[in-house]
Amino acid sequence: MSERKIRKNVLPRLSKFRTYIDIGAGWGDTANPFVELFDEIHAFEPNVEYKVPLEKKVIWHHVALGNQEKTVDLMMPGWSDNFEHGSVSPNRIEKFDDPKLISKCQMKTLDSFKIENVDFIKIDVEQGEWEVIQGGKDTILKYHPLIMYENKRSENVHVGKWLEANGYKITKVKSDCIAIFSRN
């Protein structure tokens, strides 16, 4: 996911710019560019190797988000030195050739943070999107934010089905999906 995709596909659809939650924030390139637009930004990135000069307005959380609270292994494929390929999702890790440990990290649920006035959530966590949604159900159902999530190879069908069952309309944008709550 990129700043460009968010600017083109998300910002025109938002009517409020209170709180943005960036899950899988990486280097901060999908958080920092939006500090002037949102009242508050929460960036979640479990990899402490990212030395990110985040804007002061961005609240940084070095934890993985999922559907439970526990310690997990952040792994990456043996062929890569790029942290962007890192994941805590067993579905993703089992596909890695010669996986290597980046670090142990804490996993928490989005709901445990009690973040308020959420208008936009971006989720790009290398096949852990469904677990993030499960751990953020209360937040999502309370605020009905616009949600943009990665869906390469249609690997997050469960996310779309759950969102649709809870009043969202899904639009596919290349390898991502945008979910917009519809009151109808």
N, C-alpha and C positions, 0 to 999 in steps of 0.2 A: 504494500500500500504506500501511497506517496502523498506529499503535500498537494501536488497537482490534482490527483484524483479527488481529494477531499474538497479542494476549492471548486472544482468543476461539478462534482456530483452530490455533494452534501450541503455546502454553504447556501446555495440558492433554495434549498428545501427547508432550511431552518427559519423559524420565526422568533426564537429566543436564543440567546447566547449566554446562558448563565453558567452551566458547568459542563465541561467536556472531559470524558474519561478516555485516555489513550492506553489501551491494553496491548502490550507488546511494543513499547515505546522505542526500543532500540537506542539509536543515537540521539533521539529527541527531534528528528526531522519531521515528525508528524505532530509534535507538541509545540515546540518553540515558535513556529511561524504564526501561531494563532493566539498568542498572548494578548494582543490588543483587541481581539474580537470577543473573547470569553471572559467572564468575571473570574472564573477559576478553572484551572486545568489540573487533573490528577494523572500522572504518568506512571504506569506500572511496567517494570522491567526487572526480571529476576537476575539478569547477568550483571554482576558488579564489575565485570571487566569493561563495560561501557563507561568510559570516563566522559560523561556528557556535561558540557557547559550549559545546563538548562537555565532558562530565564528565571529570575527570582520569583515570578508569579506562578511558576509550575511547581506543584507539590509532587515530589519524587518518592516513589515507593519501590524499594528493591525487594519485591516479593513476586512470586508467580501467583496468578489467580486460577482457581479451579473450583471444584465442587465440595471440597473439604479442607480442613486445616491439618497440615502434616509437613514433614520434611521430605523433599523430593530431590532427585538427581537431575540437574540440568546437563543434557548431553548434546553432542554434535557429531556429525558423521566424521569418520577418520580421514576422509579425503579432503576435508575442508578446514581452512583456518579462518573462515568468515563466521563470526558469531551470529549473524542473521539466520544461520541454519540451525541454531540451537533450539532445543525443545525439552519440555518436561512431559510431553504426552507419550504414554506407552505405545499408542498407535503409530506415532511418527518414529519413535526410537527403534522399534522393532524392524523398521525398514532400513536403518542405517547399516552400512558395511563398516565393520570395525569401529563401533561407537567409542567416543572418548568423553570422559567426564570433564565438564567445564568447572562445575562446583556443586555443592549441596546448597539448597536454598529452601526458604520457607514458602509453603503454599497456603494461601488464605482464600476466603470467599469474598467476592465483591460486596455482598450484603454486610459482611462484618465491619466494613469501613463506615457504614451509615452516611454515605455521601448524599447530599441533598441537591434538589433543583437540577437534576441531570437532564440535559437536552440532547446530548450526542455522546455515543459510545463507539469507539473504533476498536475492533478486535482482530488482531493478526498474531496468532500464537502457535503457528505450525501444528495444526490439527488438534489443538486443545480447545477450540472454540465452543464445542458443545458443553464441556465441563465448566467453562467460564459462564456460559448462559445459565446452567443449573445453579451455580453459586451466586448468581446475580438476579434470580427470579423476582425477589421482593422489590429490589431497586427498579427493575424494568417494569413490573406491573404497577408500581406506584407512580412513576414519572413518564412512562411511555416515550422514552427518548428515541430519536432516530438512531439506528444502529447500522454501521457498515462493518461487514465481516468478510474475511477471506474465505473463498469457496473454490479453490483450485480443484480440478478433477471431480467436482461435485462431492467432495469429501465431508461436507457439513450439511447434508440433507436434513439431519435431525434438528439442526438449528432453525432452518427455514420452516419445517413442519410445526415446531413448537411455537415460533413467532406467529405464524399464520393462525394457529389455533387460539392465539391470544390477541387477535385483532389487528395483526400487522399485514401489510401488503409488501411482497418481496419483488424487487427489481434487480435483475442480473446486470452487472456492469463488468464485462470481461471476466476476470478471475475472482471478482468480488461480488457481494450482494449488498443491497441497501434495503433495509426494513423500515417502513414508515407506518406508524400506528394510524389506523383508520377507525374513526368512531362509529362507522356504519356497521 
